[in-house]
Every structure is written in C-alpha cells, then in structure tokens.
Amino acid sequence: MVGSGLAFQLPLVSFVLTTIGLVTPRFLRTYRKYAYVAILFIAAVITPSPDWMSQTIVALPLILLYELSIRVSVRVTRRQEKRDREEWS
C-alpha cells in the first residue's frame, strides 16, 4: 500500500525536477521504454500475488501516471520558456 501511495507522487516529483531543471520532457520521452520496464518490475514487487492480472492492474495506473508526468513536464517547460521570452521583451 505504501509503494502504491508513493507511486502516485510521480507527477509531483516530475513537476519539481522539471522546475529545477534536472528533467526535461525530451529526457522522459527518450527513456520511456526503460521506465516501462521499471514500472513492470515495481508492479511485480508491489503486488501481493504472483499472477499476471494483478500485476497488470498495478502497472497500468503507474504507466498512466508516467505519461501524466511527461505532460506536466511539458507544461512546466512551456511556462518557463514563456516567462523567459517575456523577460527579454
């Protein structure tokens, strides 16, 4: 339960890391396939039973959260670029 709760913080972590400049949307898109493998591994560890259905039930929301994190990162980057353009104008 704690692992799932921590996983739902992924968009927030993405927001913070993008804001401070450690992560970009391009980086998240480039390493998407590795993130999916990590998500499947985490889902296998988190699930209480070894069947594939429960692992899928845990993995799908995590994948959706990762995709949401990419969207959050894009939004933060666009906002920062807009702010930079306004400062130079």
N, CA, C and O atoms as CSV, one atom per row, in Angstrom:
chain,resi,resn,atom,element,x,y,z
A,1,MET,N,N,0.813,-1.172,0.000
A,1,MET,CA,C,0.000,0.000,0.000
A,1,MET,C,C,0.872,1.256,0.000
A,1,MET,O,O,0.547,2.237,-0.669
A,2,VAL,N,N,1.954,1.229,0.732
A,2,VAL,CA,C,2.863,2.375,0.774
A,2,VAL,C,C,3.514,2.581,-0.589
A,2,VAL,O,O,3.670,3.716,-1.039
A,3,GLY,N,N,3.890,1.498,-1.241
A,3,GLY,CA,C,4.505,1.608,-2.571
A,3,GLY,C,C,3.578,2.240,-3.585
A,3,GLY,O,O,4.006,3.071,-4.386
A,4,SER,N,N,2.332,1.862,-3.560
A,4,SER,CA,C,1.354,2.458,-4.475
A,4,SER,C,C,1.137,3.924,-4.146
A,4,SER,O,O,1.002,4.751,-5.047
A,5,GLY,N,N,1.104,4.248,-2.878
A,5,GLY,CA,C,0.954,5.641,-2.468
A,5,GLY,C,C,2.116,6.499,-2.924
A,5,GLY,O,O,1.925,7.635,-3.359
A,6,LEU,N,N,3.304,5.964,-2.827
A,6,LEU,CA,C,4.485,6.698,-3.294
A,6,LEU,C,C,4.494,6.849,-4.809
A,6,LEU,O,O,4.940,7.869,-5.333
A,7,ALA,N,N,4.010,5.853,-5.496
A,7,ALA,CA,C,3.984,5.913,-6.962
A,7,ALA,C,C,3.062,7.012,-7.460
A,7,ALA,O,O,3.308,7.587,-8.521
A,8,PHE,N,N,2.010,7.315,-6.719
A,8,PHE,CA,C,1.086,8.358,-7.131
A,8,PHE,C,C,1.679,9.760,-6.957
A,8,PHE,O,O,1.053,10.751,-7.333
A,9,GLN,N,N,2.857,9.839,-6.399
A,9,GLN,CA,C,3.552,11.121,-6.288
A,9,GLN,C,C,4.416,11.415,-7.513
A,9,GLN,O,O,5.077,12.452,-7.567
A,10,LEU,N,N,4.417,10.519,-8.491
A,10,LEU,CA,C,5.262,10.659,-9.673
A,10,LEU,C,C,5.052,11.971,-10.422
A,10,LEU,O,O,6.044,12.607,-10.780
A,11,PRO,N,N,3.818,12.417,-10.683
A,11,PRO,CA,C,3.663,13.713,-11.364
A,11,PRO,C,C,4.212,14.883,-10.546
A,11,PRO,O,O,4.762,15.828,-11.111
A,12,LEU,N,N,4.068,14.827,-9.235
A,12,LEU,CA,C,4.603,15.878,-8.387
A,12,LEU,C,C,6.128,15.901,-8.428
A,12,LEU,O,O,6.737,16.969,-8.491
A,13,VAL,N,N,6.732,14.739,-8.392
A,13,VAL,CA,C,8.193,14.646,-8.486
A,13,VAL,C,C,8.665,15.164,-9.845
A,13,VAL,O,O,9.674,15.865,-9.930
A,14,SER,N,N,7.950,14.825,-10.881
A,14,SER,CA,C,8.278,15.313,-12.229
A,14,SER,C,C,8.177,16.835,-12.285
A,14,SER,O,O,9.029,17.488,-12.888
A,15,PHE,N,N,7.158,17.397,-11.671
A,15,PHE,CA,C,6.989,18.847,-11.631
A,15,PHE,C,C,8.179,19.515,-10.962
A,15,PHE,O,O,8.736,20.478,-11.490
A,16,VAL,N,N,8.566,19.007,-9.806
A,16,VAL,CA,C,9.677,19.599,-9.059
A,16,VAL,C,C,10.991,19.461,-9.832
A,16,VAL,O,O,11.753,20.422,-9.937
A,17,LEU,N,N,11.255,18.276,-10.369
A,17,LEU,CA,C,12.514,18.060,-11.090
A,17,LEU,C,C,12.592,18.887,-12.374
A,17,LEU,O,O,13.676,19.329,-12.756
A,18,THR,N,N,11.473,19.098,-13.035
A,18,THR,CA,C,11.458,19.930,-14.230
A,18,THR,C,C,11.641,21.393,-13.856
A,18,THR,O,O,12.335,22.131,-14.556
A,19,THR,N,N,11.032,21.812,-12.774
A,19,THR,CA,C,11.146,23.193,-12.334
A,19,THR,C,C,12.584,23.558,-11.993
A,19,THR,O,O,13.032,24.663,-12.301
A,20,ILE,N,N,13.303,22.650,-11.365
A,20,ILE,CA,C,14.691,22.959,-11.012
A,20,ILE,C,C,15.667,22.628,-12.139
A,20,ILE,O,O,16.862,22.902,-12.021
A,21,GLY,N,N,15.175,22.046,-13.220
A,21,GLY,CA,C,15.993,21.834,-14.398
A,21,GLY,C,C,16.709,20.501,-14.502
A,21,GLY,O,O,17.591,20.348,-15.348
A,22,LEU,N,N,16.362,19.542,-13.678
A,22,LEU,CA,C,17.023,18.242,-13.732
A,22,LEU,C,C,16.413,17.303,-14.765
A,22,LEU,O,O,17.092,16.397,-15.248
A,23,VAL,N,N,15.137,17.503,-15.112
A,23,VAL,CA,C,14.429,16.629,-16.041
A,23,VAL,C,C,13.770,17.487,-17.109
A,23,VAL,O,O,13.265,18.574,-16.826
A,24,THR,N,N,13.781,16.986,-18.340
A,24,THR,CA,C,13.086,17.655,-19.435
A,24,THR,C,C,12.084,16.683,-20.043
A,24,THR,O,O,12.202,15.471,-19.865
A,25,PRO,N,N,11.100,17.214,-20.759
A,25,PRO,CA,C,10.160,16.305,-21.429
A,25,PRO,C,C,10.861,15.379,-22.428
A,25,PRO,O,O,10.472,14.222,-22.594
A,26,ARG,N,N,11.885,15.895,-23.082
A,26,ARG,CA,C,12.634,15.074,-24.041
A,26,ARG,C,C,13.299,13.897,-23.332
A,26,ARG,O,O,13.289,12.778,-23.845
A,27,PHE,N,N,13.869,14.141,-22.170
A,27,PHE,CA,C,14.502,13.082,-21.387
A,27,PHE,C,C,13.478,12.006,-21.016
A,27,PHE,O,O,13.743,10.812,-21.157
A,28,LEU,N,N,12.308,12.441,-20.542
A,28,LEU,CA,C,11.267,11.490,-20.143
A,28,LEU,C,C,10.778,10.674,-21.330
A,28,LEU,O,O,10.509,9.481,-21.191
A,29,ARG,N,N,10.659,11.300,-22.489
A,29,ARG,CA,C,10.217,10.568,-23.678
A,29,ARG,C,C,11.294,9.603,-24.175
A,29,ARG,O,O,10.989,8.494,-24.614
A,30,THR,N,N,12.538,10.029,-24.104
A,30,THR,CA,C,13.647,9.191,-24.580
A,30,THR,C,C,13.756,7.910,-23.764
A,30,THR,O,O,13.986,6.836,-24.321
A,31,TYR,N,N,13.593,8.014,-22.461
A,31,TYR,CA,C,13.764,6.860,-21.580
A,31,TYR,C,C,12.442,6.210,-21.186
A,31,TYR,O,O,12.368,5.516,-20.172
A,32,ARG,N,N,11.400,6.432,-21.981
A,32,ARG,CA,C,10.072,5.873,-21.709
A,32,ARG,C,C,10.101,4.349,-21.644
A,32,ARG,O,O,9.507,3.759,-20.741
A,33,LYS,N,N,10.789,3.701,-22.596
A,33,LYS,CA,C,10.782,2.233,-22.607
A,33,LYS,C,C,11.472,1.652,-21.371
A,33,LYS,O,O,11.065,0.606,-20.865
A,34,TYR,N,N,12.512,2.328,-20.887
A,34,TYR,CA,C,13.176,1.862,-19.667
A,34,TYR,C,C,12.280,2.094,-18.450
A,34,TYR,O,O,12.267,1.294,-17.514
A,35,ALA,N,N,11.547,3.177,-18.475
A,35,ALA,CA,C,10.614,3.458,-17.384
A,35,ALA,C,C,9.518,2.399,-17.342
A,35,ALA,O,O,9.108,1.969,-16.264
A,36,TYR,N,N,9.043,1.980,-18.516
A,36,TYR,CA,C,8.013,0.935,-18.559
A,36,TYR,C,C,8.522,-0.374,-17.969
A,36,TYR,O,O,7.797,-1.053,-17.242
A,37,VAL,N,N,9.749,-0.724,-18.274
A,37,VAL,CA,C,10.331,-1.947,-17.706
A,37,VAL,C,C,10.443,-1.816,-16.187
A,37,VAL,O,O,10.135,-2.754,-15.452
A,38,ALA,N,N,10.887,-0.645,-15.724
A,38,ALA,CA,C,10.989,-0.412,-14.283
A,38,ALA,C,C,9.608,-0.464,-13.627
A,38,ALA,O,O,9.458,-1.003,-12.531
A,39,ILE,N,N,8.604,0.098,-14.299
A,39,ILE,CA,C,7.239,0.072,-13.766
A,39,ILE,C,C,6.736,-1.369,-13.654
A,39,ILE,O,O,6.124,-1.739,-12.652
A,40,LEU,N,N,6.992,-2.168,-14.670
A,40,LEU,CA,C,6.567,-3.578,-14.611
A,40,LEU,C,C,7.277,-4.323,-13.490
A,40,LEU,O,O,6.675,-5.163,-12.822
A,41,PHE,N,N,8.548,-4.020,-13.281
A,41,PHE,CA,C,9.294,-4.640,-12.182
A,41,PHE,C,C,8.718,-4.203,-10.833
A,41,PHE,O,O,8.516,-5.026,-9.940
A,42,ILE,N,N,8.460,-2.916,-10.698
A,42,ILE,CA,C,7.882,-2.402,-9.447
A,42,ILE,C,C,6.511,-3.017,-9.205
A,42,ILE,O,O,6.180,-3.378,-8.076
A,43,ALA,N,N,5.716,-3.137,-10.260
A,43,ALA,CA,C,4.390,-3.753,-10.113
A,43,ALA,C,C,4.507,-5.206,-9.668
A,43,ALA,O,O,3.692,-5.683,-8.878
A,44,ALA,N,N,5.512,-5.904,-10.170
A,44,ALA,CA,C,5.710,-7.298,-9.760
A,44,ALA,C,C,6.096,-7.385,-8.286
A,44,ALA,O,O,5.706,-8.331,-7.602
A,45,VAL,N,N,6.850,-6.422,-7.796
A,45,VAL,CA,C,7.263,-6.427,-6.393
A,45,VAL,C,C,6.110,-6.003,-5.484
A,45,VAL,O,O,5.934,-6.559,-4.400
A,46,ILE,N,N,5.332,-5.027,-5.922
A,46,ILE,CA,C,4.259,-4.482,-5.087
A,46,ILE,C,C,3.086,-5.441,-4.942
A,46,ILE,O,O,2.478,-5.516,-3.874
A,47,THR,N,N,2.764,-6.169,-5.993
A,47,THR,CA,C,1.550,-6.991,-5.977
A,47,THR,C,C,1.639,-8.113,-4.957
A,47,THR,O,O,2.698,-8.709,-4.756
A,48,PRO,N,N,0.522,-8.389,-4.324
A,48,PRO,CA,C,0.521,-9.436,-3.296
A,48,PRO,C,C,0.502,-10.856,-3.857
A,48,PRO,O,O,0.891,-11.795,-3.162
A,49,SER,N,N,0.058,-11.027,-5.096
A,49,SER,CA,C,0.013,-12.373,-5.665
A,49,SER,C,C,0.843,-12.426,-6.945
A,49,SER,O,O,1.066,-11.391,-7.572
A,50,PRO,N,N,1.299,-13.602,-7.340
A,50,PRO,CA,C,2.193,-13.706,-8.498
A,50,PRO,C,C,1.491,-13.754,-9.861
A,50,PRO,O,O,2.165,-13.896,-10.881
A,51,ASP,N,N,0.168,-13.641,-9.907
A,51,ASP,CA,C,-0.499,-13.765,-11.208
A,51,ASP,C,C,-0.344,-12.479,-12.029
A,51,ASP,O,O,-0.172,-11.391,-11.481
A,52,TRP,N,N,-0.409,-12.632,-13.336
A,52,TRP,CA,C,-0.163,-11.520,-14.246
A,52,TRP,C,C,-1.274,-10.478,-14.204
A,52,TRP,O,O,-1.023,-9.307,-14.489
A,53,MET,N,N,-2.475,-10.870,-13.862
A,53,MET,CA,C,-3.595,-9.939,-13.859
A,53,MET,C,C,-3.431,-8.873,-12.772
A,53,MET,O,O,-3.660,-7.692,-13.031
A,54,SER,N,N,-3.046,-9.268,-11.588
A,54,SER,CA,C,-2.867,-8.283,-10.517
A,54,SER,C,C,-1.670,-7.376,-10.805
A,54,SER,O,O,-1.691,-6.192,-10.468
A,55,GLN,N,N,-0.636,-7.928,-11.424
A,55,GLN,CA,C,0.500,-7.094,-11.810
A,55,GLN,C,C,0.093,-6.067,-12.861
A,55,GLN,O,O,0.555,-4.927,-12.828
A,56,THR,N,N,-0.765,-6.467,-13.788
A,56,THR,CA,C,-1.254,-5.547,-14.811
A,56,THR,C,C,-2.128,-4.464,-14.190
A,56,THR,O,O,-2.053,-3.300,-14.581
A,57,ILE,N,N,-2.948,-4.845,-13.230
A,57,ILE,CA,C,-3.815,-3.882,-12.554
A,57,ILE,C,C,-2.990,-2.820,-11.824
A,57,ILE,O,O,-3.416,-1.669,-11.727
A,58,VAL,N,N,-1.843,-3.186,-11.322
A,58,VAL,CA,C,-0.963,-2.224,-10.657
A,58,VAL,C,C,-0.147,-1.442,-11.684
A,58,VAL,O,O,0.075,-0.246,-11.496
A,59,ALA,N,N,0.300,-2.074,-12.755
A,59,ALA,CA,C,1.182,-1.433,-13.726
A,59,ALA,C,C,0.471,-0.385,-14.578
A,59,ALA,O,O,1.056,0.653,-14.885
A,60,LEU,N,N,-0.760,-0.633,-14.960
A,60,LEU,CA,C,-1.458,0.308,-15.843
A,60,LEU,C,C,-1.608,1.707,-15.241
A,60,LEU,O,O,-1.323,2.684,-15.933
A,61,PRO,N,N,-2.039,1.847,-13.995
A,61,PRO,CA,C,-2.086,3.208,-13.429
A,61,PRO,C,C,-0.705,3.857,-13.333
A,61,PRO,O,O,-0.576,5.069,-13.502
A,62,LEU,N,N,0.322,3.058,-13.063
A,62,LEU,CA,C,1.672,3.610,-12.996
A,62,LEU,C,C,2.129,4.118,-14.359
A,62,LEU,O,O,2.783,5.157,-14.448
A,63,ILE,N,N,1.790,3.400,-15.408
A,63,ILE,CA,C,2.129,3.847,-16.756
A,63,ILE,C,C,1.375,5.132,-17.081
A,63,ILE,O,O,1.940,6.061,-17.658
A,64,LEU,N,N,0.114,5.181,-16.714
A,64,LEU,CA,C,-0.665,6.403,-16.936
A,64,LEU,C,C,-0.095,7.577,-16.142
A,64,LEU,O,O,-0.073,8.705,-16.635
A,65,LEU,N,N,0.360,7.325,-14.937
A,65,LEU,CA,C,0.993,8.381,-14.148
A,65,LEU,C,C,2.301,8.845,-14.773
A,65,LEU,O,O,2.627,10.030,-14.712
A,66,TYR,N,N,3.047,7.935,-15.368
A,66,TYR,CA,C,4.278,8.324,-16.055
A,66,TYR,C,C,3.961,9.223,-17.251
A,66,TYR,O,O,4.634,10.228,-17.478
A,67,GLU,N,N,2.937,8.854,-18.006
A,67,GLU,CA,C,2.529,9.682,-19.142
A,67,GLU,C,C,2.031,11.047,-18.672
A,67,GLU,O,O,2.302,12.062,-19.315
A,68,LEU,N,N,1.308,11.076,-17.560
A,68,LEU,CA,C,0.881,12.343,-16.982
A,68,LEU,C,C,2.089,13.177,-16.551
A,68,LEU,O,O,2.070,14.402,-16.666
A,69,SER,N,N,3.119,12.526,-16.063
A,69,SER,CA,C,4.341,13.227,-15.670
A,69,SER,C,C,5.004,13.894,-16.871
A,69,SER,O,O,5.547,14.993,-16.757
A,70,ILE,N,N,4.957,13.234,-18.009
A,70,ILE,CA,C,5.510,13.837,-19.222
A,70,ILE,C,C,4.716,15.088,-19.572
A,70,ILE,O,O,5.297,16.118,-19.914
A,71,ARG,N,N,3.401,15.006,-19.488
A,71,ARG,CA,C,2.549,16.170,-19.785
A,71,ARG,C,C,2.818,17.318,-18.814
A,71,ARG,O,O,2.866,18.481,-19.215
A,72,VAL,N,N,2.991,16.989,-17.552
A,72,VAL,CA,C,3.294,18.005,-16.546
A,72,VAL,C,C,4.625,18.664,-16.870
A,72,VAL,O,O,4.755,19.885,-16.777
A,73,SER,N,N,5.597,17.876,-17.244
A,73,SER,CA,C,6.913,18.403,-17.582
A,73,SER,C,C,6.847,19.327,-18.804
A,73,SER,O,O,7.508,20.365,-18.834
A,74,VAL,N,N,6.060,18.955,-19.797
A,74,VAL,CA,C,5.894,19.802,-20.986
A,74,VAL,C,C,5.283,21.138,-20.589
A,74,VAL,O,O,5.719,22.192,-21.052
A,75,ARG,N,N,4.283,21.089,-19.738
A,75,ARG,CA,C,3.613,22.322,-19.310
A,75,ARG,C,C,4.543,23.240,-18.536
A,75,ARG,O,O,4.547,24.451,-18.756
A,76,VAL,N,N,5.322,22.679,-17.644
A,76,VAL,CA,C,6.265,23.477,-16.861
A,76,VAL,C,C,7.311,24.096,-17.784
A,76,VAL,O,O,7.659,25.266,-17.629
A,77,THR,N,N,7.809,23.328,-18.732
A,77,THR,CA,C,8.821,23.833,-19.657
A,77,THR,C,C,8.261,24.966,-20.502
A,77,THR,O,O,8.929,25.983,-20.690
A,78,ARG,N,N,7.051,24.809,-21.012
A,78,ARG,CA,C,6.434,25.877,-21.808
A,78,ARG,C,C,6.235,27.138,-20.977
A,78,ARG,O,O,6.466,28.248,-21.458
A,79,ARG,N,N,5.810,26.969,-19.744
A,79,ARG,CA,C,5.608,28.126,-18.877
A,79,ARG,C,C,6.930,28.846,-18.605
A,79,ARG,O,O,6.978,30.076,-18.598
A,80,GLN,N,N,7.996,28.082,-18.383
A,80,GLN,CA,C,9.302,28.696,-18.152
A,80,GLN,C,C,9.799,29.415,-19.399
A,80,GLN,O,O,10.357,30.508,-19.302
A,81,GLU,N,N,9.601,28.806,-20.583
A,81,GLU,CA,C,10.012,29.455,-21.826
A,81,GLU,C,C,9.225,30.730,-22.063
A,81,GLU,O,O,9.791,31.725,-22.515
A,82,LYS,N,N,7.936,30.723,-21.770
A,82,LYS,CA,C,7.106,31.912,-21.940
A,82,LYS,C,C,7.569,33.021,-21.003
A,82,LYS,O,O,7.651,34.182,-21.403
A,83,ARG,N,N,7.868,32.668,-19.764
A,83,ARG,CA,C,8.362,33.639,-18.798
A,83,ARG,C,C,9.694,34.229,-19.254
A,83,ARG,O,O,9.920,35.432,-19.124
A,84,ASP,N,N,10.574,33.385,-19.787
A,84,ASP,CA,C,11.868,33.871,-20.279
A,84,ASP,C,C,11.692,34.829,-21.457
A,84,ASP,O,O,12.377,35.849,-21.537
A,85,ARG,N,N,10.770,34.501,-22.376
A,85,ARG,CA,C,10.507,35.379,-23.514
A,85,ARG,C,C,9.962,36.728,-23.066
A,85,ARG,O,O,10.333,37.761,-23.624
A,86,GLU,N,N,9.085,36.731,-22.065
A,86,GLU,CA,C,8.509,37.970,-21.574
A,86,GLU,C,C,9.561,38.826,-20.882
A,86,GLU,O,O,9.513,40.053,-20.964
A,87,GLU,N,N,10.509,38.192,-20.204
A,87,GLU,CA,C,11.577,38.946,-19.546
A,87,GLU,C,C,12.497,39.623,-20.547
A,87,GLU,O,O,12.984,40.724,-20.291
A,88,TRP,N,N,12.741,38.983,-21.684
A,88,TRP,CA,C,13.635,39.532,-22.695
A,88,TRP,C,C,12.949,40.553,-23.598
A,88,TRP,O,O,13.610,41.277,-24.342
A,89,SER,N,N,11.628,40.606,-23.527
A,89,SER,CA,C,10.900,41.568,-24.370
A,89,SER,C,C,10.809,42.924,-23.740
A,89,SER,O,O,10.228,43.839,-24.325
